[in-house]
């Protein structure tokens, strides 16, 4: 079988940066057993990487009350609510910010629109940590998180609407929802805050899906950008499978297959993609 890997597969800039900073902090503090290093939720959406960081001392919590005074707290690449950051600062904790610059741009755009009196639509997944952070940059709860056209239909008309988008969303979703938003307002501003790497990754995955008999998308099942890659690929190539590890590969998928395409999410280590390629080669 011929195996092709999509360009831009594996870690994006923001994830690489966050992991590099986190690894350095853990290395510097490994001998200081009294100084603990915390993060709220997983540093990235990849269980294997999160487990390895936990072994090195990173403590992932779901409740801010568990963060101890005098410790170090790492803001993950998804960013964080300014209200939560303020709460953590009050605990006498050293904060290390690894928020992706593209996410910070979405924060800034949302805040700008809000300050100018726009009702802000955030296109994204309602429970995603990035979206949870963006909405707290908007004044007086004057926003709505829109996942699909159905969410938009129940939104009342607004004088002025501004749109920002989760950085890992699909461009087609932004276009569809933005177009429908025109029926809800007389004034509309759209900021395309999808990051460049995400857009390129999606484009190359879609192109590869056209060329091959089967597509394998590698990445965490809880990773929004990986699920979006799977969705894009599946629309083009029905024989698309989303896996987290080479262990999930099934030989029966590859019967009569001559060309295989592989793509990986922004939180997928290059090693995971290489392992998948090797496993397919052995079939």
C-alpha positions as CSV (number, residue, x, y, z in Angstrom):
1,X,0.0,0.0,0.0
2,X,1.1,3.6,-0.7
3,X,0.8,5.7,2.5
4,X,0.7,9.5,2.4
5,X,0.8,11.8,5.4
6,X,-1.0,15.2,5.2
7,X,1.1,18.3,5.5
8,X,0.8,20.1,8.8
9,X,-0.1,16.9,10.7
10,X,1.0,16.9,14.3
11,X,1.6,19.6,16.9
12,X,0.7,23.2,15.9
13,X,2.8,26.1,17.0
14,X,0.6,26.9,20.0
15,X,0.8,23.3,21.4
16,X,4.5,23.1,20.8
17,X,5.0,26.3,22.7
18,X,2.8,25.3,25.6
19,X,4.5,21.9,25.9
20,X,8.0,23.4,25.7
21,X,7.3,25.9,28.5
22,X,5.6,23.2,30.6
23,X,8.4,20.8,30.3
24,X,10.9,23.5,31.2
25,X,8.9,24.5,34.3
26,X,8.7,20.9,35.4
27,X,12.4,20.3,34.9
28,X,13.3,23.4,36.8
29,X,11.1,22.4,39.8
30,X,11.7,18.6,39.9
31,X,14.0,19.0,42.9
32,X,11.7,21.4,44.8
33,X,9.2,18.9,46.1
34,X,7.4,21.6,48.1
35,X,6.6,23.6,45.0
36,X,3.7,22.0,43.1
37,X,2.8,22.7,39.5
38,X,-0.9,22.8,38.6
39,X,-3.1,23.2,35.5
40,X,-6.8,23.4,35.1
41,X,-7.8,20.4,33.0
42,X,-5.4,18.7,30.6
43,X,-2.6,20.9,29.2
44,X,-3.5,19.6,25.7
45,X,-6.2,17.2,24.5
46,X,-4.1,14.1,24.2
47,X,-4.3,11.5,27.0
48,X,-0.9,10.0,26.3
49,X,0.9,13.3,26.6
50,X,-1.1,14.3,29.6
51,X,-0.2,11.0,31.4
52,X,3.5,11.6,30.7
53,X,3.4,15.1,32.1
54,X,1.6,13.9,35.2
55,X,4.5,11.4,35.8
56,X,6.9,14.4,35.6
57,X,4.9,16.3,38.3
58,X,2.1,18.2,36.5
59,X,-1.1,18.2,38.6
60,X,-4.3,18.6,36.6
61,X,-7.3,19.7,38.6
62,X,-10.9,20.4,37.8
63,X,-11.5,22.6,40.8
64,X,-9.5,25.8,41.6
65,X,-9.9,25.1,45.3
66,X,-7.3,22.3,44.9
67,X,-4.6,24.8,43.8
68,X,-2.3,25.3,46.7
69,X,-0.8,28.7,47.8
70,X,2.8,29.2,46.9
71,X,2.6,26.8,43.9
72,X,2.9,27.4,40.2
73,X,-0.1,27.4,37.9
74,X,0.2,27.0,34.1
75,X,-2.5,28.4,31.8
76,X,-2.8,26.0,29.0
77,X,-2.8,26.8,25.3
78,X,-6.6,27.0,25.1
79,X,-6.5,30.1,27.3
80,X,-8.6,30.9,30.3
81,X,-11.2,33.2,31.7
82,X,-9.8,36.5,33.1
83,X,-12.2,36.0,36.1
84,X,-10.6,32.6,36.9
85,X,-7.1,34.0,36.5
86,X,-7.9,36.8,39.0
87,X,-9.2,34.2,41.4
88,X,-6.0,32.2,41.1
89,X,-3.8,35.3,41.6
90,X,-5.5,35.8,44.9
91,X,-4.1,32.5,46.1
92,X,-0.5,33.8,46.0
93,X,0.4,31.5,43.0
94,X,2.9,32.1,40.3
95,X,1.1,32.1,37.0
96,X,2.8,30.9,33.7
97,X,0.7,31.8,30.7
98,X,1.0,29.4,27.7
99,X,-2.1,30.7,25.9
100,X,-1.8,30.4,22.1
101,X,-1.3,33.8,20.5
102,X,-4.2,33.0,18.1
103,X,-6.5,32.4,21.1
104,X,-5.3,35.7,22.6
105,X,-6.3,37.3,19.3
106,X,-9.8,35.9,19.6
107,X,-10.0,37.2,23.2
108,X,-9.0,40.7,22.0
109,X,-11.5,40.7,19.1
110,X,-14.3,39.6,21.4
111,X,-13.4,42.3,24.0
112,X,-13.2,44.9,21.3
113,X,-16.6,44.1,19.8
114,X,-18.1,44.1,23.3
115,X,-16.7,47.4,24.2
116,X,-18.1,48.9,21.0
117,X,-21.6,47.7,22.0
118,X,-22.0,44.7,19.7
119,X,-23.8,41.5,20.7
120,X,-21.1,38.9,20.2
121,X,-21.6,35.6,18.6
122,X,-18.9,33.0,19.4
123,X,-18.9,30.2,16.8
124,X,-17.6,27.1,18.6
125,X,-18.3,24.2,20.9
126,X,-20.2,25.4,24.0
127,X,-18.1,23.4,26.5
128,X,-14.7,23.8,25.0
129,X,-12.2,25.5,27.3
130,X,-11.2,28.0,24.6
131,X,-14.8,29.1,24.2
132,X,-15.3,29.2,28.0
133,X,-12.4,31.7,28.1
134,X,-13.5,33.9,25.2
135,X,-16.9,34.5,26.6
136,X,-15.6,36.1,29.8
137,X,-14.0,38.9,27.8
138,X,-17.5,40.0,26.8
139,X,-19.3,42.6,29.0
140,X,-22.6,41.9,30.8
141,X,-23.2,38.4,29.3
142,X,-24.0,40.1,25.9
143,X,-23.1,37.0,23.8
144,X,-24.3,33.7,22.5
145,X,-22.3,30.6,21.7
146,X,-23.5,29.2,18.4
147,X,-22.6,25.6,17.4
148,X,-24.9,25.2,14.4
149,X,-27.7,26.9,12.4
150,X,-30.3,25.6,14.8
151,X,-28.7,27.6,17.7
152,X,-28.8,30.7,15.5
153,X,-32.5,30.3,14.6
154,X,-33.6,30.8,18.2
155,X,-31.5,33.9,18.7
156,X,-33.6,37.1,18.7
157,X,-32.7,40.0,16.4
158,X,-30.0,42.3,17.6
159,X,-29.1,45.9,16.5
160,X,-25.4,45.1,16.0
161,X,-23.8,41.7,15.9
162,X,-20.1,40.9,15.9
163,X,-18.7,37.4,15.3
164,X,-15.6,35.7,16.5
165,X,-14.8,32.0,16.0
166,X,-13.0,29.3,18.0
167,X,-9.6,29.0,16.5
168,X,-10.0,25.3,15.5
169,X,-13.4,25.6,13.8
170,X,-14.2,24.7,10.2
171,X,-14.2,27.6,7.7
172,X,-17.4,26.4,6.1
173,X,-19.2,26.6,9.5
174,X,-18.1,30.2,9.9
175,X,-19.3,31.0,6.4
176,X,-22.7,29.4,6.9
177,X,-23.4,30.9,10.3
178,X,-22.2,34.3,9.3
179,X,-24.5,34.3,6.3
180,X,-27.5,33.3,8.4
181,X,-26.6,36.0,10.9
182,X,-27.4,38.8,8.4
183,X,-31.1,38.0,8.9
184,X,-30.7,38.8,12.6
185,X,-29.2,42.3,12.4
186,X,-28.7,45.4,10.3
187,X,-25.0,45.7,11.2
188,X,-22.6,42.8,11.2
189,X,-18.8,42.6,11.8
190,X,-17.0,39.2,11.3
191,X,-13.6,38.4,12.6
192,X,-12.2,35.2,11.2
193,X,-10.1,34.1,14.2
194,X,-9.5,30.5,12.9
195,X,-5.7,30.1,13.2
196,X,-3.6,29.8,10.0
197,X,-2.3,26.4,10.8
198,X,-5.7,25.0,11.5
199,X,-7.0,26.3,8.1
200,X,-4.0,24.8,6.3
201,X,-4.3,21.5,8.1
202,X,-7.9,21.2,7.2
203,X,-7.2,22.1,3.5
204,X,-4.5,19.6,3.1
205,X,-6.5,16.9,4.9
206,X,-9.4,17.5,2.5
207,X,-7.2,17.3,-0.5
208,X,-5.5,14.1,0.6
209,X,-8.9,12.5,1.3
210,X,-9.7,12.9,-2.4
211,X,-6.6,11.0,-3.5
212,X,-6.7,7.9,-1.3
213,X,-8.9,4.9,-0.6
214,X,-9.0,5.3,3.2
215,X,-8.2,8.1,5.6
216,X,-6.9,7.6,9.1
217,X,-7.2,10.7,11.4
218,X,-5.0,10.4,14.5
219,X,-5.7,12.4,17.7
220,X,-7.6,12.6,21.0
221,X,-11.3,11.8,20.9
222,X,-11.9,14.9,23.0
223,X,-9.9,17.1,20.6
224,X,-12.2,19.6,18.8
225,X,-9.7,20.2,16.0
226,X,-9.2,16.4,15.4
227,X,-12.9,15.8,15.3
228,X,-13.2,18.6,12.8
229,X,-10.6,17.0,10.6
230,X,-12.5,13.8,10.7
231,X,-15.7,15.6,9.7
232,X,-14.0,17.3,6.8
233,X,-12.4,14.0,5.6
234,X,-15.6,12.0,6.0
235,X,-17.6,14.4,3.8
236,X,-15.1,13.6,1.0
237,X,-14.1,10.0,1.8
238,X,-16.6,7.9,3.7
239,X,-13.9,5.5,4.6
240,X,-12.5,7.8,7.3
241,X,-11.5,6.5,10.8
242,X,-10.6,8.6,13.8
243,X,-8.2,6.8,16.1
244,X,-6.1,7.8,19.1
245,X,-3.5,5.1,18.8
246,X,-2.2,2.5,16.3
247,X,-3.7,-0.1,18.6
248,X,-7.2,0.8,17.3
249,X,-6.3,-0.1,13.7
250,X,-8.4,-2.9,12.2
251,X,-6.9,-5.0,9.4
252,X,-10.3,-5.4,7.7
253,X,-10.4,-1.7,7.0
254,X,-7.6,-2.1,4.5
255,X,-9.0,-4.9,2.3
256,X,-8.5,-4.0,-1.4
257,X,-6.9,-0.7,-0.3
258,X,-4.0,0.7,-2.5
259,X,-3.7,4.2,-1.1
260,X,-3.8,5.3,2.5
261,X,-3.9,8.9,3.9
262,X,-3.0,9.9,7.4
263,X,-3.6,13.2,9.1
264,X,-3.2,14.2,12.7
265,X,-4.7,16.8,15.0
266,X,-2.9,19.8,16.6
267,X,-2.4,17.9,19.8
268,X,-1.1,14.7,18.2
269,X,2.6,13.9,18.7
270,X,4.6,13.1,15.6
271,X,5.5,9.8,17.2
272,X,1.9,8.7,17.3
273,X,1.5,9.4,13.5
274,X,4.8,7.5,12.8
275,X,3.5,4.5,14.9
276,X,0.3,4.5,12.9
277,X,2.2,4.5,9.6
278,X,4.4,1.6,10.8
279,X,1.4,-0.4,12.0
280,X,-0.3,0.0,8.6
281,X,2.9,-1.0,6.8
282,X,3.0,-4.3,8.7
283,X,-0.5,-5.3,7.6
